[in-house]
Amino acid sequence: MILITGASGQVGCAVIQALSKIGIETKAFIHRVSNTEKVEEAGATEVFVGDMSEKKDLRDTLHGVDTVYYICSAANT
């Protein structure tokens, strides 16, 4: 299973779609529940809603993951 951070963005959705097409399972890490449908439609096998600045969320989302595709935000918050 590959974890995709920034999964609801343009690049994240494209990565999920590409991996899904070749049969690779993905877990989408998103920050907002409202983006769940978007990443599911892109082909995410699992969706995890959390905050990357929270150690517990990072620990929980990494369960069952072999690889992480880290997409950082282009926006400064």
TIFITOR-965757 format. One record per residue: residue number from 0; residue in one letter; x, y, z of N, C-alpha, C in turn. Coordinates in nm, 2 decimals, padded with zeros to 4 digits. Atoms other than C-alpha are relative to their C-alpha. Layout:
BEGIN
ATOM   resi   resn      n_X      n_Y      n_Z     ca_X     ca_Y     ca_Z      c_X      c_Y      c_Z
ATOM    NUM      A        X        Y        Z        X        Y        Z        X        Y        Z
...
This chain:
BEGIN
ATOM   resi   resn      n_X      n_Y      n_Z     ca_X     ca_Y     ca_Z      c_X      c_Y      c_Z
ATOM      0      M    00.09   -00.12    00.00    00.00    00.00    00.00    00.09    00.12    00.00
ATOM      1      I   -00.08   -00.13    00.01    00.13    00.35   -00.09   -00.09    00.11    00.06
ATOM      2      L    00.06   -00.12   -00.06    00.04    00.65    00.12    00.03    00.12   -00.08
ATOM      3      I   -00.01   -00.13    00.08   -00.02    00.97   -00.08   -00.04    00.11    00.09
ATOM      4      T    00.04   -00.12   -00.08    00.00    01.29    00.12   -00.04    00.11   -00.10
ATOM      5      G    00.05   -00.10    00.09   -00.16    01.60   -00.03   -00.09   -00.06   -00.11
ATOM      6      A    00.07    00.08    00.09   -00.39    01.35   -00.19   -00.11    00.07   -00.07
ATOM      7      S    00.12   -00.06    00.07   -00.68    01.58   -00.27    00.04    00.11   -00.10
ATOM      8      G   -00.04   -00.10    00.09   -00.47    01.82   -00.47    00.01   -00.06   -00.14
ATOM      9      Q    00.00    00.04    00.14   -00.42    01.81   -00.85    00.11   -00.11   -00.02
ATOM     10      V   -00.10    00.10    00.02   -00.09    01.61   -00.83   -00.04   -00.13    00.08
ATOM     11      G    00.04    00.12   -00.08   -00.22    01.38   -00.55   -00.10   -00.08   -00.07
ATOM     12      C    00.11    00.07    00.08   -00.53    01.29   -00.75    00.06   -00.07   -00.12
ATOM     13      A   -00.06    00.06    00.12   -00.32    01.22   -01.06    00.08   -00.12    00.04
ATOM     14      V   -00.08    00.11   -00.04   -00.09    01.00   -00.87   -00.09   -00.12    00.04
ATOM     15      I    00.10    00.11   -00.04   -00.38    00.80   -00.72   -00.06   -00.06   -00.12
ATOM     16      Q    00.06    00.06    00.12   -00.54    00.76   -01.06    00.10   -00.09   -00.07
ATOM     17      A   -00.10    00.08    00.07   -00.22    00.64   -01.22    00.03   -00.13    00.07
ATOM     18      L   -00.03    00.12   -00.08   -00.14    00.39   -00.94   -00.12   -00.10    00.00
ATOM     19      S    00.12    00.08    00.00   -00.50    00.27   -00.93   -00.02   -00.07   -00.14
ATOM     20      K    00.01    00.06    00.13   -00.49    00.20   -01.31    00.08   -00.12   -00.02
ATOM     21      I   -00.09    00.11    00.01   -00.21   -00.04   -01.26   -00.01   -00.10    00.11
ATOM     22      G    00.03    00.09   -00.11   -00.36   -00.21   -00.96    00.07    00.01    00.13
ATOM     23      I   -00.07   -00.02   -00.13   -00.16   -00.06   -00.68   -00.10    00.07    00.10
ATOM     24      E    00.08   -00.05   -00.10   -00.35    00.01   -00.36    00.06    00.13    00.06
ATOM     25      T   -00.04   -00.13   -00.06   -00.33    00.37   -00.22   -00.08    00.04    00.12
ATOM     26      K    00.07   -00.06   -00.11   -00.42    00.54    00.10    00.02    00.15   -00.01
ATOM     27      A   -00.01   -00.14    00.01   -00.50    00.90    00.07    00.00    00.07    00.13
ATOM     28      F    00.00   -00.08   -00.12   -00.40    01.13    00.35   -00.05    00.14   -00.03
ATOM     29      I    00.06   -00.13    00.03   -00.62    01.43    00.35   -00.03    00.08    00.13
ATOM     30      H    00.02   -00.08   -00.12   -00.68    01.72    00.59   -00.15    00.03    00.03
ATOM     31      R    00.14   -00.04   -00.01   -01.05    01.78    00.53   -00.09   -00.12   -00.04
ATOM     32      V    00.10    00.10    00.03   -01.34    01.53    00.54   -00.07    00.03   -00.13
ATOM     33      S    00.07   -00.04    00.12   -01.50    01.73    00.26    00.07   -00.05   -00.13
ATOM     34      N   -00.07    00.04    00.12   -01.23    01.60    00.02    00.00   -00.16   -00.02
ATOM     35      T    00.01    00.14    00.00   -01.31    01.23    00.09   -00.05   -00.05   -00.14
ATOM     36      E    00.06    00.05    00.13   -01.53    01.18   -00.22    00.09    00.02   -00.12
ATOM     37      K   -00.09   -00.04    00.11   -01.28    01.35   -00.45    00.11   -00.11   -00.01
ATOM     38      V   -00.10    00.10    00.01   -01.00    01.10   -00.36   -00.05   -00.14   -00.02
ATOM     39      E    00.06    00.13    00.03   -01.23    00.80   -00.36   -00.03   -00.01   -00.15
ATOM     40      E    00.03    00.00    00.14   -01.34    00.90   -00.71    00.13   -00.02   -00.08
ATOM     41      A   -00.13    00.01    00.07   -00.97    00.92   -00.81    00.05   -00.14    00.01
ATOM     42      G   -00.04    00.14   -00.01   -00.93    00.56   -00.70    00.07   -00.04    00.13
ATOM     43      A   -00.06    00.03   -00.13   -00.80    00.57   -00.34   -00.06   -00.13    00.06
ATOM     44      T    00.05    00.12   -00.07   -00.83    00.23   -00.17   -00.05    00.03    00.14
ATOM     45      E    00.04   -00.04   -00.13   -00.84    00.39    00.17    00.02    00.15    00.01
ATOM     46      V   -00.01   -00.15   -00.02   -00.88    00.75    00.30    00.02    00.02    00.15
ATOM     47      F   -00.03   -00.03   -00.14   -00.73    00.88    00.62   -00.01    00.16    00.01
ATOM     48      V    00.01   -00.15   -00.03   -00.83    01.23    00.75    00.07    00.03    00.12
ATOM     49      G   -00.08   -00.03   -00.12   -00.58    01.38    00.98    00.08    00.13   -00.02
ATOM     50      D   -00.09   -00.11    00.00   -00.32    01.64    01.05    00.14   -00.04    00.01
ATOM     51      M   -00.14    00.05    00.00    00.04    01.58    00.96    00.09    00.05    00.11
ATOM     52      S   -00.08   -00.05   -00.11    00.16    01.79    01.25   -00.03   -00.08    00.13
ATOM     53      E    00.04    00.08   -00.11    00.00    01.54    01.49    00.07   -00.14   -00.01
ATOM     54      K   -00.07    00.13    00.01    00.23    01.24    01.57   -00.09   -00.12    00.00
ATOM     55      K    00.10    00.12   -00.01   -00.07    01.01    01.65   -00.06   -00.02   -00.14
ATOM     56      D    00.06    00.02    00.14   -00.22    01.08    01.30    00.10   -00.06   -00.09
ATOM     57      L   -00.10    00.06    00.09    00.11    01.01    01.13    00.02   -00.15    00.03
ATOM     58      R   -00.01    00.14   -00.04    00.15    00.69    01.33   -00.11   -00.09   -00.05
ATOM     59      D    00.12    00.07    00.04   -00.20    00.58    01.26   -00.01   -00.02   -00.15
ATOM     60      T    00.01    00.01    00.15   -00.19    00.65    00.88    00.10   -00.09   -00.06
ATOM     61      L   -00.10    00.08    00.05    00.13    00.46    00.84   -00.02   -00.15    00.01
ATOM     62      H    00.03    00.15   -00.02   -00.02    00.13    00.95   -00.04   -00.06   -00.13
ATOM     63      G    00.03    00.07    00.12   -00.01   -00.11    00.66    00.06    00.06   -00.13
ATOM     64      V   -00.06   -00.07    00.11    00.19    00.13    00.44    00.14   -00.05   -00.02
ATOM     65      D   -00.13    00.04    00.04    00.50    00.02    00.25    00.08    00.11   -00.05
ATOM     66      T   -00.06   -00.11    00.07    00.58    00.34    00.07   -00.08    00.13    00.02
ATOM     67      V    00.07   -00.13   -00.01    00.50    00.71    00.11    00.04    00.09   -00.12
ATOM     68      Y   -00.02   -00.10    00.11    00.46    00.95   -00.18   -00.03    00.13    00.06
ATOM     69      Y    00.02   -00.13   -00.08    00.51    01.29    00.00   -00.02    00.11   -00.10
ATOM     70      I    00.02   -00.12    00.08    00.35    01.58   -00.18   -00.02    00.11    00.09
ATOM     71      C    00.02   -00.11   -00.09    00.40    01.90    00.00   -00.08    00.11   -00.06
ATOM     72      S    00.08   -00.11    00.04    00.17    02.20   -00.02    00.08    00.11   -00.06
ATOM     73      A   -00.07   -00.11    00.06    00.26    02.48   -00.25   -00.04    00.13    00.07
ATOM     74      A    00.04   -00.12   -00.08    00.08    02.72   -00.02    00.07    00.01    00.13
ATOM     75      N   -00.05   -00.02   -00.14    00.23    02.87    00.29   -00.11    00.04    00.09
ATOM     76      T    00.11   -00.03   -00.09    00.00    02.86    00.58    00.06    00.04    00.14
